[in-house]
Amino acid sequence: MTVAQHNEQLDRVNAMAPEDMIRWAFEEHGPRAAIVTSFQDTGCVMIDMAHRAGVTPRVITIDTLRLPKETYDVMDRIEAKYDLTIERFQPDPERLAKMISNHGEYLFFDSKEKQEYCCRVRKVESNDRALATLDVWFTGLRRDQSQGRQDTEMARYVRAPDDPDRRVLKASPLVDWNTDRVWDYIKVYGVPYNALYDQGYTSLGCVICTTPTMPNEDKRAGRWRWFNAKNSALGANADKECGIHVEGSGI
């Protein structure tokens, strides 16, 4: 597509309601579109929306091999309820073994650089392999999730990791929803959700690297919590990322 065609399509997509955007993507792009989710609340809602729109979505998760049991449990419930098979992209075994051999299983405690390295091997590289199969990438990003995500666009084109000349449409249909709206949807439609939310979690990732949050904390304060004190001068400790959506950790 030309730049003009990309811009024209972006205008159309950004004007769509979430359900219409999801329906359009799977009808237009088929298996080249996917909901890529860590089974946080927004991702589960998008899967239900696809089902209600009459399409069977391709659903991808990045299985770091360090996810909480509750996350694997909700995957099973999602597969059963919507009669679909979740594709699990896992880290390259050789890369993973080399990292652990050189730095240990818990290298992410050592430094910002090692945390980013662990996330790259376990998450970012797996996500890149998933994106190589996609033209439309649905994410659960929302503007209310952190200070660093307040300017997130509903849809934009990003460079494909497998080909610098190819673009992938990155879409976040629920970008302007807030927590209450997401959970109202979950309750009304009986959407399966991760049981960690009932334990005080507000953002979900790997075991150890994700903890519950206090009511006055930012939704992502529980990610890599041991870095929070070092970040206290920044105020909200809010801009922490694994590298999938923002280069580096933001820590």
Steps between C-alpha positions, in 0.01 A plus 500: 500500500611857434525761776178658374320163512630439853373839612163445336461163670606647836229764472240229435620273781524778758138591431373148572337381820706226672267217391500624139878532495543144623245363254658690209851376581412131512268514200750701294830344613401157632792320667726798435314677784526398866421609853836483679429489871652417839142433618459823683146633523499692169627207297227273634239762409630522142474123460139513616430791264633299207277209595197729521593654165469155343866436428740244645809702589855384478630539857870512582674517834866541584568211736819594683496163681478703821132593501287458815277194529197730494599622153524147362165421667320788327647391166332163547168667585522732198570208266205305638251787496579629152603171337839627383864402534741755642835517322785513751824660381781400735864611533764339283633205709866561414480872572322431827747233612797724419351793693433289810841333481679835479290706740280269708123450518436826688727739310225763488576592862856602415456807283277686258711365212457137606127549552476630144712207375272248672190669357656506155578128501175389662255752353617740230665247270197270530270793422711586195455146368125534549491835319678345202175310437270804532367799311271611784615487863232554765631607841333568834673834554293767675584860576402464866754221565796729564634849454717375215199363310286814511582588138438151359329513162201284418666383178832562330742325270823359644798349324486121473793334681557255213506757219589870538293580191182338633253663740265339754183675612521520880149550638382559857119509469438566870771762537263763643305265731557527874515222757136531600381470140714191440374327815139595431535317168659197668216476752217555251624236253657254744846528342760265654769706675828442679445415868804713591273804473314370804831498690579869447695485175440778247761402238603146412834360389746237613516338843716708738516789250132581573353576843169640629457877527364724772188713428704822474761355264526518122363192324852395392673568831498126571723424202868453595415650837859490629581786260230729643713658773768591247231662292337697782634832370293445185177508698257238371748220423265454209699465182638149548485282190632160391604625155214365291325837471785737591868446436672419829343485844433864576645435846 
